[in-house]
Amino acid sequence: MNVNEFYNEVSRKVDTDKTSIGVAETKRVLSEAFKILAAMPTAEAFDIVAKSISHAAKKLS
């Protein structure tokens, strides 16, 4: 999966009947989040990503 496919997949998940969030808004938010991560020390950025993935995995269970 490339970055664009990732952004599109996220957009499909967040655009629901209750919350109308378009592809452009989703891509902008994700882009800003990655900019923030890129500005962090690598270890700190990966720690946040790891914790976020762990938190998301709990929601899938």
N, C-alpha and C positions, 0 to 999 in steps of 0.2 A: 504494500500500500504506500502510495506517495503522499506528500503533504496535502495536496489538493484533494485527493480522495478522502484523507482523514478529515479535513475540514468539512467536506460534503457529508460524510457519514455523521459527524457531530451535528451538523445543521438538520439532518433528517430526524435526529433524536430529540432535539430541543424545540422544533417547530411543531407544536401540538394544538389541539382545539382550544385549550385553555391559555396557551402562551404562544403568541404569534411572533416568532423570531426568525427573520429571514437569513438567507445564506450570507449576504453581505455583512450583516451585523455579527453573525457568528464568526465569520472569518476575521473581522476586525478585532473582536474580543480575544480570540485565540492568538492572533498576531501580537497583540499587546501583552498577553500573558507570556508568550515566548520571549518577547523583548525583555521583560522583567527578569525572567529566568536567565537569559543570556548575559545580563549585567551582573548577576550574582557570581560569587565564587563557585566553581564547578561542584565541589562537594556539597555545598548548601543547596544548589539547584537540584542536584540528584536526590538529596534527602527529601526535598519537597515533593519531587515527582514520585519517589518511592512511597512516601506516606499517602499521597493522593491516590496512587494505584491501590494500595492496601485498603484505603477507605472505600474506594469504588468497588473492590472485590467483595467487601462485606455487604454492600447494597445489592449485589448480584445474588447473594446466597439466600 
